[in-house]
Amino acid sequence: MKYILPVIFIGFVILSLQAYSQVSNVDDPIYKSIDKRGKAFLKNSNITSVSIGVFKEGGIYTKHFGEIERGMGNAPTDEIIYEIASVTKTMTGYLAAKAVLDEKIKLEDDVRSYLNEDYSNLAYEDNPIRIKHLLTHTSGLPMSLPLEMKGVFDKLSETAPEEYYDLEKSYSKERFVEDLKTIDITTEPGSKYQYSNVGAELMGYILEIVYQKSLGELFNENIFQKAEMPNTAIELSDSQQEKLVKGYWMSNGHFSPNSLDKLWGAGSGIKSTLPDLLNYVKFQLDTTNNVVSESHKMLYTDDNALKIAYYWRVREDRYGRSYNHHGGTSGMQNWLFVFPKYRLGLSIITNHSGPKTPNYLGKTVKKILKDIIR
């Protein structure tokens, strides 16, 4: 009996601390903002769920809203895994920055110097595509390969996800390498911004060549392990695959197929959890990391004030210089922001994809920023 009362007392203290922690979370201005903006996000058309995370000065805040599957009540959690799509490019950019510092590549290098076969077509009037052009979407390479992918989602048809999936399924690295020989570059590389998944995949191919390792290995060794991202990968384990969610395209009542990513995965192949992405934000805010500093260097700007670092979109505004990237598949979209001035970053993800979704995400982030930065 003399041992029972102390145990009961300790248990009471633990429960009290847990309750206090929950109240503190509710009262925290960051959690209050996330809660308010997350609930408002669910009111947008066709949205069923959203996950919002904030990293600020060492603290991590996450909260999830809605349900993954419409009408099923299965709320998202910190454990579920999302396709982060083109946010992957920022990680490919980090590896490219490392390769520059390791003197494996140079920004001014002609990309053809890394390719064994004849790619005389990868130039415009003797002006070659250079490494820096791949990193800034100024290579003149097309949006996607195979070329039939162009415009699949522009039609906004309900069958677009399945059409895209079928094209992915029938494609391969071998076909990509051959199709590169058929591309006609019609503008001088470096002169015009033209978003290109092809350029990102070519960058991934070159990184594998110079390091003699798979891109998955390079991501794992240089980012995922160092940034403490255990549930992030191009190729998921069986247990991780079970946690990969599906999402909706526009007003479809059925899930879109998950992306196949049969190429290198450098453009859009990574899957991750919300906590892992906030650890990635922390990684990006490490001022002692020379590779991060290199990857944040401005490589391109145009007359419209578009600024690009190593795939990062760069902004200069009241929040100082910040870095962001959007990513979307046929079933989910996300946006990642890093604000070094405030030791702050945000990640917002929804398992819905459509032409209005980026606007929903961007507006929500702006409101959270106004809430928490005074």
N, C-alpha and C positions, 0 to 999 in steps of 0.2 A: 504494500500500500504506500510505503514511504517513497517509492519510485514513480508511482502513478501521477501524483500531483505535479511534480516537476515536469513530467512529460506533457501533461495537459496544459500546464502554463506555457511551455515552449511552443506547443502547437497553437495556443491562443495568440502568442506574440507573432508567430509566422503569418497566421491568417490576418492579424491586424496590419502587419507590414504590407501584405499583398493588397489588402483593401485600400490602404493609404496610397500605395503605388498607383492603383487604378484611379483613385480620385485625383492624384497629382497629374496623371496623364490627361484626364478630362479637363483639368484647369490649365494645362500647359498651352500657351498661345499657338504653338505649332500644331499640336493635336487638335485644338479647337478649329484652326483654319482648315486642316485636312478633313476634319469631320464635316464642316460646313460645305466645303467645295466638293467633296466626294458625293455627298447626298444630292447636291445640285446637279452634278454631272449625270447622275442616273435619270434625270428628267429629260435629257436629250433624246431625240427620236432614235428608236431601235437599240438603245444601249441597255445591256443587262448587268454589266459589272465594270468596276474600275478598281485598280490598285494604285495607291499613291504612297510614295516614299520621299522623305526628306533627310538629308545628311547636313547637320549644321554644327560646326565647331566640335567635332568628335562624337556628337550624339546622333543616333539613328532612330527615325520615327517612321513606322509603317502602319497603314490601315487599309482595309479592303471593304468593298461595298457591293451589294447586289448578289447575283447568282450566276455561276458559270453557264449553266444550262437553263434556258428560259422555262420557268414554272416548276423547277426541281428543287429550288432552295439550297443548292450546293454552293455555298459562299466561297470565294477565293481566299487563300491563306498565304502565309509566308513560304509555304513548302511547294506551292504549285509552280510549274515551269512554263515560261512563255517563250514564243519565238520573238526575238528582239529585232530581227530583220536587219535593216541597214545601219542600225546602231553598231552592228558588227564592224562596219568600215572604220570606226574610230579605233578599234582594237587592231585591225590590219594596219592602220596608220601608225600605231605605236610600234608594231614590229618593224615597219619600214623605217621609222626614226631610229630604232635600235640598229638596224642594218647600216644606216648612214654613219652612225657613231662608231660602229664596229668596222667601218671601211669595207663592208661587203658590197655596197652600192654607192653611187653618187647621184644626187638629184639631177645633174645635167647629163647623165648617161643616156645614150640611145637604147631604148628597150630591146632593140633587135640584137644587141651585143650579148644578150642572155639567152637568145633563142637559137637553137641549132640549125633550123631550116631557113629557107629563103622567105623573108617577109619584107621584100622591097616595097610592098604596098603600104606598110605602116609609116608613111611619111607623106608630106604634101610639098611638092616642088622642092625636093631635097631638104626639107625641114622635117627631121624625124620626130616621132613621139618620144619624149624623154620621161624618165621616172617621175619628175615633178608634175608632169601632165596627167599621169595616172592618178596621182594623189589629190589633184584639184579638179578633176572632171573637165579638163580642158584638152584632152587628147584627140577629140574628134571621133572617138570610137562610139558605136551605137549604144543605145540603152541596154539592150539585151541580146543574147544569142540563145537559141536560134532567132533569126530576124522575125519569124512569125509571132513571137511573143509581143512584139510592138503593137500596142493598141488593144490588147486583149481586154484590159480593164477600162480603157477609154469608152467602150461601148456601154458600160454600166449595166450589162445584161446579168440576169440572175445565174446564168451558167458560166460566167467568167472564171470562177475558181476552179471548176472542173476542166475547163478548156486549158487553163494555165498548167494545171497538174498533169494533164496528158502530154503536154509539150515537155515539161520537166522530165517525166518518166521515160520518154524516148530519147533523151539527150545524154551526152557523156563528155568526159574530159577530152577523149580522143577526137570527137567531132568538133569540140570547141577549138582545139589547136588547129584543125584543118580549116574550119570556117574563118579563122583569123586571116587566112591567106586571101580570102575573097572580099574582104572589107575595102571599100573605097573611101579614103580620107579626103574630104572636100573642103576643109578649112585648115588654115595653118595652126598646128598644135600650139597651145598656149594663148591663143587669141580670143577664144570664145568658150564660155561655160556651157557644157552640155552633159548633164548627169549621165553617168555610164556605169552600170553594173559590170559590163564587160571589162572596163579598165580596172576595176577592183579585183576581179577574178584573175586578170593577167598579173596584177601586183602579187596576189597570193601565189601564183605559179612561179614567179621570179623569186619570191622569198624561199620557196621550197628548194629551188635550184641552188641558190647561194648558200643556204644553210645545210643542205642535204638532209632535211628532216621534213616530216609532214607538217602541214599548217596546224593541225590539231595538237601536235607535240609542241610546236613553237608557242601557240597560245597558252597551253597548259604550263609550260616551264617559265615563261616570261611574264604572264599576266595572272592566270587563274590561281596558281599556287602562291605567288607573291602578294596578290591582292586579297587572298582568302575568299575565293569564289568556288567552293566545293561542288556546287550544283549548276555549274556553267560549262558548256561543252558544245562542240559541233556535233559529235556523235555521242548520244546519250547512252548510259548503261540501261539494262532492262528495267531496273527499279526506277531510274529517272524517267524513262519513257512512259511509265505508268502515271507519272505526275504531269506530263505534258498536256496542256489544255488545248481544246479546239475553240474556234470562234466563228462568228457570223459575218457574212458579207451583205452589206446594205440591209434590206428588209427580209432577207431569206429566213425562213423558219427552221432551216436545217444547217448543221455545221459545214464549214468549208473543210476540205482536206488539208492536213498539215503539209508544209513545204517539204520537198524531197532533198533539195540541195545536193545534187549529184556532181556538182563541180567542186571547186576547192573550199567553198564556203566563206571566202574572203569578203564577199559583198553582202551576204545576208544569212549566213548559216548558223549563227550562234543562238543557243537557247539558254535562258537564265531565270533566276528567281529575283524577286524584288530586293531582298536583303543583299544578295550577291551584287546587284547593280549599284546599291548604295556603297558597298565596299569598293566597287570600281570607282565611284565618285571620290571616295577617300583617297584611293590610289592616284587619281588624277590631280588631287590637291597637294600631293607631296612635293614640296619645293626643293627637296634634296635629290630628287630623281632626275638625272640629266636627260633621260630618254623622254620623260614627260615634258620637260622644258623644250626639247627639240620638237616634239610632236605638236606643240602649241605655237610654233613659229609660223608666221604668216607666209604663205607661198604664192598666193594669188589674190589680186583685188581688181575690180573693174570700175567703170564709170558710174555704175548703179550702187556703189558702196558694198557690193558683195565681197566678202572676205573669206578665204579658205586657208586653213592650216593643213595638217596631215589628215585630210578628210573632214575635220571639224569645221562647222560653220562658226565664224567668229563675229561677235557683236560688240559694239562700243556704245554704251548708253549710260543712263543714270546708275546702273549697277556695276559700272566699270567694264573691263573686258571680260566677256564670257564666251563659253563654248557650248555648242549644242548639236544634236543630231536627231532626226526623226527616223523611225523605221516602221514599215508596214508590210504585212502579208495579206492574203485574201481573207484572213480570219481574225487578225489582231493588229493593233498599232500601239506604238509607244514613243515617248519623247524623253530624251535625257539632256539635262542642263547642268553646267558646272560654272560656279561664280567664285573665282579665287579671292576676290576682294573681301567676301564675307565668309570664306571657308564654308561654302554652302553648295549643295547640289540637290537636284530634284529628279525623280523618275516617276513617270505616270504611264500606266498601261491599261488598255481595255481589250477585251476579246470581241471587238467589233471593228470592222473595216469598211470604209466607204469614203466618198469624196469630202464629206463634211467632218469626218472624224479628226483630222489634224487640227482643224479650227477649234473643235471642242477641247482637245488636249491643250493647245496653246493658250486659249483664254483662261482655262483653269489654272495653269501654271502662273500666268500673270497675276491672277487674283491672289494666289497663295503668296507670291512674292510681296505684293502690296500689304498683305496681312502681317507678314513676319519681319519685313525690313522697314524700319521707321527712320 
